[in-house]
């Protein structure tokens, strides 16, 4: 995949995600149509899995959901 510099600046997070997830093996960034940078996965650095990173490390109180109905009512909803 090849993108121009403006597109790379605008969508950098999405481009990095494409590399991380393996949807793209490499992304070429071009200036005036000429390739100048190649983005590839750096295999020596493990990719963090943000979801579930604190699993088992936090404890919520047993009455956490005690006021859910009251709060939902304040916003015009019901549970």
PDB file with one MODEL, atoms N, CA, C and O in Angstrom:
MODEL        1
ATOM      1  N   UNK A   1       0.841  -1.167   0.000  1.00  0.00           N
ATOM      2  CA  UNK A   1       0.000   0.000   0.000  1.00  0.00           C
ATOM      3  C   UNK A   1       0.889   1.234   0.000  1.00  0.00           C
ATOM      4  O   UNK A   1       1.896   1.281   0.707  1.00  0.00           O
ATOM      5  N   UNK A   2       0.518   2.223  -0.786  1.00  0.00           N
ATOM      6  CA  UNK A   2       1.279   3.469  -0.833  1.00  0.00           C
ATOM      7  C   UNK A   2       0.341   4.632  -0.551  1.00  0.00           C
ATOM      8  O   UNK A   2      -0.759   4.697  -1.098  1.00  0.00           O
ATOM      9  N   UNK A   3       0.783   5.561   0.315  1.00  0.00           N
ATOM     10  CA  UNK A   3       0.015   6.755   0.641  1.00  0.00           C
ATOM     11  C   UNK A   3       0.920   7.970   0.528  1.00  0.00           C
ATOM     12  O   UNK A   3       2.142   7.857   0.625  1.00  0.00           O
ATOM     13  N   UNK A   4       0.312   9.137   0.320  1.00  0.00           N
ATOM     14  CA  UNK A   4       1.126  10.348   0.295  1.00  0.00           C
ATOM     15  C   UNK A   4       1.318  10.859   1.725  1.00  0.00           C
ATOM     16  O   UNK A   4       0.671  10.364   2.648  1.00  0.00           O
ATOM     17  N   UNK A   5       2.186  11.829   1.911  1.00  0.00           N
ATOM     18  CA  UNK A   5       2.532  12.313   3.248  1.00  0.00           C
ATOM     19  C   UNK A   5       1.317  12.893   3.961  1.00  0.00           C
ATOM     20  O   UNK A   5       1.132  12.635   5.150  1.00  0.00           O
ATOM     21  N   UNK A   6       0.500  13.654   3.283  1.00  0.00           N
ATOM     22  CA  UNK A   6      -0.676  14.247   3.918  1.00  0.00           C
ATOM     23  C   UNK A   6      -1.615  13.156   4.428  1.00  0.00           C
ATOM     24  O   UNK A   6      -2.113  13.239   5.551  1.00  0.00           O
ATOM     25  N   UNK A   7      -1.856  12.146   3.616  1.00  0.00           N
ATOM     26  CA  UNK A   7      -2.712  11.034   4.027  1.00  0.00           C
ATOM     27  C   UNK A   7      -2.097  10.296   5.220  1.00  0.00           C
ATOM     28  O   UNK A   7      -2.816   9.902   6.138  1.00  0.00           O
ATOM     29  N   UNK A   8      -0.782  10.108   5.213  1.00  0.00           N
ATOM     30  CA  UNK A   8      -0.104   9.442   6.319  1.00  0.00           C
ATOM     31  C   UNK A   8      -0.237  10.242   7.605  1.00  0.00           C
ATOM     32  O   UNK A   8      -0.466   9.667   8.670  1.00  0.00           O
ATOM     33  N   UNK A   9      -0.096  11.568   7.520  1.00  0.00           N
ATOM     34  CA  UNK A   9      -0.235  12.421   8.701  1.00  0.00           C
ATOM     35  C   UNK A   9      -1.654  12.364   9.243  1.00  0.00           C
ATOM     36  O   UNK A   9      -1.861  12.293  10.455  1.00  0.00           O
ATOM     37  N   UNK A  10      -2.621  12.396   8.353  1.00  0.00           N
ATOM     38  CA  UNK A  10      -4.021  12.404   8.750  1.00  0.00           C
ATOM     39  C   UNK A  10      -4.453  11.069   9.347  1.00  0.00           C
ATOM     40  O   UNK A  10      -5.264  11.039  10.272  1.00  0.00           O
ATOM     41  N   UNK A  11      -3.921   9.973   8.831  1.00  0.00           N
ATOM     42  CA  UNK A  11      -4.388   8.640   9.216  1.00  0.00           C
ATOM     43  C   UNK A  11      -3.306   7.780   9.871  1.00  0.00           C
ATOM     44  O   UNK A  11      -3.345   6.555   9.763  1.00  0.00           O
ATOM     45  N   UNK A  12      -2.349   8.402  10.541  1.00  0.00           N
ATOM     46  CA  UNK A  12      -1.217   7.641  11.082  1.00  0.00           C
ATOM     47  C   UNK A  12      -1.665   6.505  11.997  1.00  0.00           C
ATOM     48  O   UNK A  12      -1.173   5.384  11.867  1.00  0.00           O
ATOM     49  N   UNK A  13      -2.579   6.769  12.911  1.00  0.00           N
ATOM     50  CA  UNK A  13      -3.032   5.719  13.832  1.00  0.00           C
ATOM     51  C   UNK A  13      -3.631   4.546  13.081  1.00  0.00           C
ATOM     52  O   UNK A  13      -3.358   3.392  13.411  1.00  0.00           O
ATOM     53  N   UNK A  14      -4.442   4.828  12.076  1.00  0.00           N
ATOM     54  CA  UNK A  14      -5.059   3.758  11.286  1.00  0.00           C
ATOM     55  C   UNK A  14      -4.017   2.979  10.497  1.00  0.00           C
ATOM     56  O   UNK A  14      -4.121   1.759  10.373  1.00  0.00           O
ATOM     57  N   UNK A  15      -3.028   3.661   9.969  1.00  0.00           N
ATOM     58  CA  UNK A  15      -1.975   2.984   9.210  1.00  0.00           C
ATOM     59  C   UNK A  15      -1.160   2.071  10.130  1.00  0.00           C
ATOM     60  O   UNK A  15      -0.822   0.947   9.758  1.00  0.00           O
ATOM     61  N   UNK A  16      -0.851   2.559  11.323  1.00  0.00           N
ATOM     62  CA  UNK A  16      -0.111   1.731  12.285  1.00  0.00           C
ATOM     63  C   UNK A  16      -0.939   0.500  12.644  1.00  0.00           C
ATOM     64  O   UNK A  16      -0.406  -0.605  12.740  1.00  0.00           O
ATOM     65  N   UNK A  17      -2.240   0.694  12.842  1.00  0.00           N
ATOM     66  CA  UNK A  17      -3.112  -0.439  13.180  1.00  0.00           C
ATOM     67  C   UNK A  17      -3.123  -1.483  12.062  1.00  0.00           C
ATOM     68  O   UNK A  17      -3.144  -2.683  12.335  1.00  0.00           O
ATOM     69  N   UNK A  18      -3.109  -1.036  10.812  1.00  0.00           N
ATOM     70  CA  UNK A  18      -3.080  -1.972   9.684  1.00  0.00           C
ATOM     71  C   UNK A  18      -1.818  -2.836   9.725  1.00  0.00           C
ATOM     72  O   UNK A  18      -1.863  -4.032   9.440  1.00  0.00           O
ATOM     73  N   UNK A  19      -0.699  -2.214  10.082  1.00  0.00           N
ATOM     74  CA  UNK A  19       0.562  -2.958  10.185  1.00  0.00           C
ATOM     75  C   UNK A  19       0.505  -3.917  11.374  1.00  0.00           C
ATOM     76  O   UNK A  19       0.859  -5.089  11.247  1.00  0.00           O
ATOM     77  N   UNK A  20       0.055  -3.413  12.542  1.00  0.00           N
ATOM     78  CA  UNK A  20       0.002  -4.234  13.762  1.00  0.00           C
ATOM     79  C   UNK A  20      -0.865  -5.467  13.598  1.00  0.00           C
ATOM     80  O   UNK A  20      -0.512  -6.550  14.065  1.00  0.00           O
ATOM     81  N   UNK A  21      -2.000  -5.302  12.933  1.00  0.00           N
ATOM     82  CA  UNK A  21      -2.939  -6.413  12.795  1.00  0.00           C
ATOM     83  C   UNK A  21      -2.594  -7.342  11.635  1.00  0.00           C
ATOM     84  O   UNK A  21      -3.226  -8.384  11.459  1.00  0.00           O
ATOM     85  N   UNK A  22      -1.598  -6.965  10.852  1.00  0.00           N
ATOM     86  CA  UNK A  22      -1.192  -7.819   9.739  1.00  0.00           C
ATOM     87  C   UNK A  22      -2.034  -7.642   8.489  1.00  0.00           C
ATOM     88  O   UNK A  22      -1.869  -8.392   7.527  1.00  0.00           O
ATOM     89  N   UNK A  23      -2.940  -6.661   8.480  1.00  0.00           N
ATOM     90  CA  UNK A  23      -3.758  -6.422   7.286  1.00  0.00           C
ATOM     91  C   UNK A  23      -2.913  -5.852   6.152  1.00  0.00           C
ATOM     92  O   UNK A  23      -3.236  -6.018   4.975  1.00  0.00           O
ATOM     93  N   UNK A  24      -1.827  -5.178   6.522  1.00  0.00           N
ATOM     94  CA  UNK A  24      -0.840  -4.704   5.548  1.00  0.00           C
ATOM     95  C   UNK A  24       0.534  -5.128   6.037  1.00  0.00           C
ATOM     96  O   UNK A  24       0.860  -4.958   7.212  1.00  0.00           O
ATOM     97  N   UNK A  25       1.331  -5.673   5.150  1.00  0.00           N
ATOM     98  CA  UNK A  25       2.691  -6.094   5.507  1.00  0.00           C
ATOM     99  C   UNK A  25       3.636  -4.899   5.563  1.00  0.00           C
ATOM    100  O   UNK A  25       4.547  -4.846   6.389  1.00  0.00           O
ATOM    101  N   UNK A  26       3.400  -3.941   4.665  1.00  0.00           N
ATOM    102  CA  UNK A  26       4.206  -2.726   4.645  1.00  0.00           C
ATOM    103  C   UNK A  26       3.371  -1.598   4.048  1.00  0.00           C
ATOM    104  O   UNK A  26       2.460  -1.833   3.253  1.00  0.00           O
ATOM    105  N   UNK A  27       3.695  -0.381   4.441  1.00  0.00           N
ATOM    106  CA  UNK A  27       3.040   0.801   3.899  1.00  0.00           C
ATOM    107  C   UNK A  27       4.141   1.757   3.451  1.00  0.00           C
ATOM    108  O   UNK A  27       5.034   2.105   4.224  1.00  0.00           O
ATOM    109  N   UNK A  28       4.063   2.165   2.219  1.00  0.00           N
ATOM    110  CA  UNK A  28       5.035   3.087   1.643  1.00  0.00           C
ATOM    111  C   UNK A  28       4.454   4.497   1.716  1.00  0.00           C
ATOM    112  O   UNK A  28       3.319   4.731   1.301  1.00  0.00           O
ATOM    113  N   UNK A  29       5.246   5.440   2.250  1.00  0.00           N
ATOM    114  CA  UNK A  29       4.843   6.841   2.285  1.00  0.00           C
ATOM    115  C   UNK A  29       5.631   7.563   1.202  1.00  0.00           C
ATOM    116  O   UNK A  29       6.858   7.485   1.145  1.00  0.00           O
ATOM    117  N   UNK A  30       4.897   8.270   0.342  1.00  0.00           N
ATOM    118  CA  UNK A  30       5.513   8.913  -0.817  1.00  0.00           C
ATOM    119  C   UNK A  30       5.391  10.428  -0.742  1.00  0.00           C
ATOM    120  O   UNK A  30       4.434  10.969  -0.187  1.00  0.00           O
ATOM    121  N   UNK A  31       6.384  11.096  -1.312  1.00  0.00           N
ATOM    122  CA  UNK A  31       6.362  12.543  -1.480  1.00  0.00           C
ATOM    123  C   UNK A  31       6.384  12.813  -2.978  1.00  0.00           C
ATOM    124  O   UNK A  31       7.291  12.391  -3.695  1.00  0.00           O
ATOM    125  N   UNK A  32       5.357  13.530  -3.429  1.00  0.00           N
ATOM    126  CA  UNK A  32       5.206  13.817  -4.863  1.00  0.00           C
ATOM    127  C   UNK A  32       5.252  12.537  -5.704  1.00  0.00           C
ATOM    128  O   UNK A  32       5.814  12.514  -6.799  1.00  0.00           O
ATOM    129  N   UNK A  33       4.647  11.474  -5.163  1.00  0.00           N
ATOM    130  CA  UNK A  33       4.573  10.206  -5.886  1.00  0.00           C
ATOM    131  C   UNK A  33       5.816   9.352  -5.803  1.00  0.00           C
ATOM    132  O   UNK A  33       5.822   8.232  -6.312  1.00  0.00           O
ATOM    133  N   UNK A  34       6.884   9.852  -5.169  1.00  0.00           N
ATOM    134  CA  UNK A  34       8.134   9.097  -5.055  1.00  0.00           C
ATOM    135  C   UNK A  34       8.232   8.486  -3.651  1.00  0.00           C
ATOM    136  O   UNK A  34       8.170   9.219  -2.664  1.00  0.00           O
ATOM    137  N   UNK A  35       8.384   7.159  -3.541  1.00  0.00           N
ATOM    138  CA  UNK A  35       8.487   6.511  -2.239  1.00  0.00           C
ATOM    139  C   UNK A  35       9.694   7.017  -1.447  1.00  0.00           C
ATOM    140  O   UNK A  35      10.810   7.072  -1.963  1.00  0.00           O
ATOM    141  N   UNK A  36       9.448   7.391  -0.167  1.00  0.00           N
ATOM    142  CA  UNK A  36      10.540   7.878   0.670  1.00  0.00           C
ATOM    143  C   UNK A  36      10.640   7.142   2.009  1.00  0.00           C
ATOM    144  O   UNK A  36      11.709   7.139   2.620  1.00  0.00           O
ATOM    145  N   UNK A  37       9.553   6.518   2.479  1.00  0.00           N
ATOM    146  CA  UNK A  37       9.553   5.835   3.774  1.00  0.00           C
ATOM    147  C   UNK A  37       8.773   4.539   3.654  1.00  0.00           C
ATOM    148  O   UNK A  37       7.742   4.482   2.983  1.00  0.00           O
ATOM    149  N   UNK A  38       9.274   3.492   4.312  1.00  0.00           N
ATOM    150  CA  UNK A  38       8.557   2.220   4.356  1.00  0.00           C
ATOM    151  C   UNK A  38       8.232   1.905   5.807  1.00  0.00           C
ATOM    152  O   UNK A  38       9.130   1.843   6.647  1.00  0.00           O
ATOM    153  N   UNK A  39       6.942   1.705   6.109  1.00  0.00           N
ATOM    154  CA  UNK A  39       6.512   1.295   7.445  1.00  0.00           C
ATOM    155  C   UNK A  39       6.364  -0.217   7.451  1.00  0.00           C
ATOM    156  O   UNK A  39       5.679  -0.788   6.602  1.00  0.00           O
ATOM    157  N   UNK A  40       7.013  -0.862   8.417  1.00  0.00           N
ATOM    158  CA  UNK A  40       6.894  -2.308   8.582  1.00  0.00           C
ATOM    159  C   UNK A  40       6.793  -2.603  10.073  1.00  0.00           C
ATOM    160  O   UNK A  40       7.140  -1.760  10.901  1.00  0.00           O
ATOM    161  N   UNK A  41       6.322  -3.789  10.415  1.00  0.00           N
ATOM    162  CA  UNK A  41       6.228  -4.203  11.801  1.00  0.00           C
ATOM    163  C   UNK A  41       7.619  -4.468  12.341  1.00  0.00           C
ATOM    164  O   UNK A  41       8.406  -5.189  11.727  1.00  0.00           O
ATOM    165  N   UNK A  42       7.916  -3.893  13.475  1.00  0.00           N
ATOM    166  CA  UNK A  42       9.197  -4.109  14.141  1.00  0.00           C
ATOM    167  C   UNK A  42       9.023  -5.313  15.059  1.00  0.00           C
ATOM    168  O   UNK A  42       8.495  -5.177  16.162  1.00  0.00           O
ATOM    169  N   UNK A  43       9.455  -6.475  14.620  1.00  0.00           N
ATOM    170  CA  UNK A  43       9.173  -7.737  15.286  1.00  0.00           C
ATOM    171  C   UNK A  43       9.809  -7.903  16.657  1.00  0.00           C
ATOM    172  O   UNK A  43       9.350  -8.735  17.439  1.00  0.00           O
ATOM    173  N   UNK A  44      10.845  -7.144  16.973  1.00  0.00           N
ATOM    174  CA  UNK A  44      11.503  -7.300  18.264  1.00  0.00           C
ATOM    175  C   UNK A  44      10.725  -6.679  19.411  1.00  0.00           C
ATOM    176  O   UNK A  44      11.035  -6.936  20.574  1.00  0.00           O
ATOM    177  N   UNK A  45       9.716  -5.862  19.106  1.00  0.00           N
ATOM    178  CA  UNK A  45       8.930  -5.211  20.140  1.00  0.00           C
ATOM    179  C   UNK A  45       7.554  -5.854  20.179  1.00  0.00           C
ATOM    180  O   UNK A  45       6.833  -5.821  19.181  1.00  0.00           O
ATOM    181  N   UNK A  46       7.172  -6.442  21.315  1.00  0.00           N
ATOM    182  CA  UNK A  46       5.848  -7.060  21.388  1.00  0.00           C
ATOM    183  C   UNK A  46       4.746  -6.002  21.310  1.00  0.00           C
ATOM    184  O   UNK A  46       4.863  -4.928  21.900  1.00  0.00           O
ATOM    185  N   UNK A  47       3.690  -6.314  20.586  1.00  0.00           N
ATOM    186  CA  UNK A  47       2.561  -5.411  20.450  1.00  0.00           C
ATOM    187  C   UNK A  47       1.660  -5.581  21.662  1.00  0.00           C
ATOM    188  O   UNK A  47       1.258  -6.697  21.992  1.00  0.00           O
ATOM    189  N   UNK A  48       1.348  -4.493  22.315  1.00  0.00           N
ATOM    190  CA  UNK A  48       0.510  -4.517  23.511  1.00  0.00           C
ATOM    191  C   UNK A  48      -0.934  -4.811  23.138  1.00  0.00           C
ATOM    192  O   UNK A  48      -1.455  -4.270  22.162  1.00  0.00           O
ATOM    193  N   UNK A  49      -1.566  -5.656  23.906  1.00  0.00           N
ATOM    194  CA  UNK A  49      -2.997  -5.914  23.780  1.00  0.00           C
ATOM    195  C   UNK A  49      -3.665  -5.121  24.886  1.00  0.00           C
ATOM    196  O   UNK A  49      -3.713  -5.578  26.028  1.00  0.00           O
ATOM    197  N   UNK A  50      -4.179  -3.945  24.573  1.00  0.00           N
ATOM    198  CA  UNK A  50      -4.712  -3.041  25.594  1.00  0.00           C
ATOM    199  C   UNK A  50      -5.944  -3.607  26.277  1.00  0.00           C
ATOM    200  O   UNK A  50      -6.103  -3.420  27.484  1.00  0.00           O
ATOM    201  N   UNK A  51      -6.818  -4.287  25.558  1.00  0.00           N
ATOM    202  CA  UNK A  51      -8.019  -4.822  26.163  1.00  0.00           C
ATOM    203  C   UNK A  51      -7.627  -5.997  27.057  1.00  0.00           C
ATOM    204  O   UNK A  51      -6.964  -6.933  26.610  1.00  0.00           O
ATOM    205  N   UNK A  52      -8.028  -5.941  28.288  1.00  0.00           N
ATOM    206  CA  UNK A  52      -7.746  -7.019  29.225  1.00  0.00           C
ATOM    207  C   UNK A  52      -6.410  -6.902  29.925  1.00  0.00           C
ATOM    208  O   UNK A  52      -6.018  -7.815  30.652  1.00  0.00           O
ATOM    209  N   UNK A  53      -5.701  -5.806  29.727  1.00  0.00           N
ATOM    210  CA  UNK A  53      -4.372  -5.671  30.307  1.00  0.00           C
ATOM    211  C   UNK A  53      -4.422  -5.656  31.836  1.00  0.00           C
ATOM    212  O   UNK A  53      -3.452  -6.057  32.477  1.00  0.00           O
ATOM    213  N   UNK A  54      -5.528  -5.203  32.437  1.00  0.00           N
ATOM    214  CA  UNK A  54      -5.637  -5.142  33.898  1.00  0.00           C
ATOM    215  C   UNK A  54      -6.514  -6.259  34.461  1.00  0.00           C
ATOM    216  O   UNK A  54      -6.895  -6.217  35.631  1.00  0.00           O
ATOM    217  N   UNK A  55      -6.832  -7.241  33.651  1.00  0.00           N
ATOM    218  CA  UNK A  55      -7.709  -8.319  34.100  1.00  0.00           C
ATOM    219  C   UNK A  55      -7.137  -8.996  35.340  1.00  0.00           C
ATOM    220  O   UNK A  55      -5.980  -9.416  35.368  1.00  0.00           O
ATOM    221  N   UNK A  56      -7.984  -9.088  36.367  1.00  0.00           N
ATOM    222  CA  UNK A  56      -7.580  -9.718  37.612  1.00  0.00           C
ATOM    223  C   UNK A  56      -6.810  -8.818  38.563  1.00  0.00           C
ATOM    224  O   UNK A  56      -6.488  -9.236  39.675  1.00  0.00           O
ATOM    225  N   UNK A  57      -6.510  -7.599  38.155  1.00  0.00           N
ATOM    226  CA  UNK A  57      -5.725  -6.695  38.996  1.00  0.00           C
ATOM    227  C   UNK A  57      -6.597  -5.690  39.748  1.00  0.00           C
ATOM    228  O   UNK A  57      -6.136  -5.059  40.699  1.00  0.00           O
ATOM    229  N   UNK A  58      -7.846  -5.539  39.331  1.00  0.00           N
ATOM    230  CA  UNK A  58      -8.741  -4.581  39.949  1.00  0.00           C
ATOM    231  C   UNK A  58      -9.946  -5.293  40.545  1.00  0.00           C
ATOM    232  O   UNK A  58     -10.393  -6.316  40.026  1.00  0.00           O
ATOM    233  N   UNK A  59     -10.463  -4.751  41.627  1.00  0.00           N
ATOM    234  CA  UNK A  59     -11.659  -5.309  42.233  1.00  0.00           C
ATOM    235  C   UNK A  59     -12.688  -4.201  42.356  1.00  0.00           C
ATOM    236  O   UNK A  59     -12.392  -3.132  42.889  1.00  0.00           O
ATOM    237  N   UNK A  60     -13.890  -4.451  41.867  1.00  0.00           N
ATOM    238  CA  UNK A  60     -14.965  -3.473  41.988  1.00  0.00           C
ATOM    239  C   UNK A  60     -15.831  -3.841  43.189  1.00  0.00           C
ATOM    240  O   UNK A  60     -15.956  -5.015  43.536  1.00  0.00           O
ATOM    241  N   UNK A  61     -16.423  -2.834  43.818  1.00  0.00           N
ATOM    242  CA  UNK A  61     -17.266  -3.118  44.982  1.00  0.00           C
ATOM    243  C   UNK A  61     -18.497  -3.931  44.590  1.00  0.00           C
ATOM    244  O   UNK A  61     -18.976  -3.842  43.459  1.00  0.00           O
ATOM    245  N   UNK A  62     -19.002  -4.719  45.527  1.00  0.00           N
ATOM    246  CA  UNK A  62     -20.163  -5.568  45.249  1.00  0.00           C
ATOM    247  C   UNK A  62     -21.406  -4.750  44.907  1.00  0.00           C
ATOM    248  O   UNK A  62     -22.265  -5.228  44.165  1.00  0.00           O
ATOM    249  N   UNK A  63     -21.523  -3.528  45.430  1.00  0.00           N
ATOM    250  CA  UNK A  63     -22.706  -2.708  45.181  1.00  0.00           C
ATOM    251  C   UNK A  63     -22.490  -1.695  44.046  1.00  0.00           C
ATOM    252  O   UNK A  63     -23.158  -0.662  44.006  1.00  0.00           O
ATOM    253  N   UNK A  64     -21.590  -1.976  43.155  1.00  0.00           N
ATOM    254  CA  UNK A  64     -21.260  -1.058  42.063  1.00  0.00           C
ATOM    255  C   UNK A  64     -22.489  -0.670  41.245  1.00  0.00           C
ATOM    256  O   UNK A  64     -22.621   0.484  40.835  1.00  0.00           O
ATOM    257  N   UNK A  65     -23.380  -1.613  41.007  1.00  0.00           N
ATOM    258  CA  UNK A  65     -24.547  -1.369  40.160  1.00  0.00           C
ATOM    259  C   UNK A  65     -25.771  -0.891  40.936  1.00  0.00           C
ATOM    260  O   UNK A  65     -26.868  -0.831  40.382  1.00  0.00           O
ATOM    261  N   UNK A  66     -25.599  -0.557  42.182  1.00  0.00           N
ATOM    262  CA  UNK A  66     -26.700  -0.210  43.072  1.00  0.00           C
ATOM    263  C   UNK A  66     -27.568   0.923  42.524  1.00  0.00           C
ATOM    264  O   UNK A  66     -28.789   0.865  42.670  1.00  0.00           O
ATOM    265  N   UNK A  67     -26.997   1.934  41.909  1.00  0.00           N
ATOM    266  CA  UNK A  67     -27.741   3.117  41.469  1.00  0.00           C
ATOM    267  C   UNK A  67     -27.961   3.175  39.958  1.00  0.00           C
ATOM    268  O   UNK A  67     -28.308   4.232  39.433  1.00  0.00           O
ATOM    269  N   UNK A  68     -27.768   2.077  39.260  1.00  0.00           N
ATOM    270  CA  UNK A  68     -27.908   2.080  37.797  1.00  0.00           C
ATOM    271  C   UNK A  68     -29.273   2.581  37.337  1.00  0.00           C
ATOM    272  O   UNK A  68     -29.347   3.413  36.433  1.00  0.00           O
ATOM    273  N   UNK A  69     -30.368   2.082  37.951  1.00  0.00           N
ATOM    274  CA  UNK A  69     -31.713   2.488  37.529  1.00  0.00           C
ATOM    275  C   UNK A  69     -31.943   3.977  37.768  1.00  0.00           C
ATOM    276  O   UNK A  69     -32.529   4.662  36.930  1.00  0.00           O
ATOM    277  N   UNK A  70     -31.483   4.472  38.906  1.00  0.00           N
ATOM    278  CA  UNK A  70     -31.655   5.894  39.228  1.00  0.00           C
ATOM    279  C   UNK A  70     -30.879   6.765  38.243  1.00  0.00           C
ATOM    280  O   UNK A  70     -31.396   7.782  37.781  1.00  0.00           O
ATOM    281  N   UNK A  71     -29.673   6.388  37.924  1.00  0.00           N
ATOM    282  CA  UNK A  71     -28.849   7.160  36.986  1.00  0.00           C
ATOM    283  C   UNK A  71     -29.445   7.102  35.585  1.00  0.00           C
ATOM    284  O   UNK A  71     -29.490   8.116  34.889  1.00  0.00           O
ATOM    285  N   UNK A  72     -29.906   5.915  35.162  1.00  0.00           N
ATOM    286  CA  UNK A  72     -30.541   5.788  33.844  1.00  0.00           C
ATOM    287  C   UNK A  72     -31.776   6.675  33.768  1.00  0.00           C
ATOM    288  O   UNK A  72     -32.035   7.285  32.731  1.00  0.00           O
ATOM    289  N   UNK A  73     -32.546   6.753  34.859  1.00  0.00           N
ATOM    290  CA  UNK A  73     -33.729   7.600  34.890  1.00  0.00           C
ATOM    291  C   UNK A  73     -33.380   9.070  34.723  1.00  0.00           C
ATOM    292  O   UNK A  73     -34.144   9.822  34.118  1.00  0.00           O
ATOM    293  N   UNK A  74     -32.248   9.485  35.246  1.00  0.00           N
ATOM    294  CA  UNK A  74     -31.817  10.887  35.117  1.00  0.00           C
ATOM    295  C   UNK A  74     -31.566  11.256  33.650  1.00  0.00           C
ATOM    296  O   UNK A  74     -31.677  12.420  33.265  1.00  0.00           O
ATOM    297  N   UNK A  75     -31.231  10.258  32.846  1.00  0.00           N
ATOM    298  CA  UNK A  75     -30.940  10.498  31.434  1.00  0.00           C
ATOM    299  C   UNK A  75     -32.091  10.066  30.535  1.00  0.00           C
ATOM    300  O   UNK A  75     -31.945   9.974  29.316  1.00  0.00           O
ATOM    301  N   UNK A  76     -33.235   9.803  31.156  1.00  0.00           N
ATOM    302  CA  UNK A  76     -34.432   9.469  30.369  1.00  0.00           C
ATOM    303  C   UNK A  76     -34.473   8.037  29.896  1.00  0.00           C
ATOM    304  O   UNK A  76     -35.255   7.719  29.001  1.00  0.00           O
ATOM    305  N   UNK A  77     -33.677   7.173  30.450  1.00  0.00           N
ATOM    306  CA  UNK A  77     -33.665   5.772  30.027  1.00  0.00           C
ATOM    307  C   UNK A  77     -34.027   4.847  31.163  1.00  0.00           C
ATOM    308  O   UNK A  77     -34.201   5.275  32.304  1.00  0.00           O
ATOM    309  N   UNK A  78     -34.139   3.580  30.837  1.00  0.00           N
ATOM    310  CA  UNK A  78     -34.392   2.547  31.837  1.00  0.00           C
ATOM    311  C   UNK A  78     -33.476   1.377  31.589  1.00  0.00           C
ATOM    312  O   UNK A  78     -33.009   1.164  30.470  1.00  0.00           O
ATOM    313  N   UNK A  79     -33.221   0.626  32.622  1.00  0.00           N
ATOM    314  CA  UNK A  79     -32.404  -0.580  32.471  1.00  0.00           C
ATOM    315  C   UNK A  79     -33.234  -1.806  32.608  1.00  0.00           C
ATOM    316  O   UNK A  79     -32.714  -2.917  32.510  1.00  0.00           O
TER     317      UNK A  79
ENDMDL
END
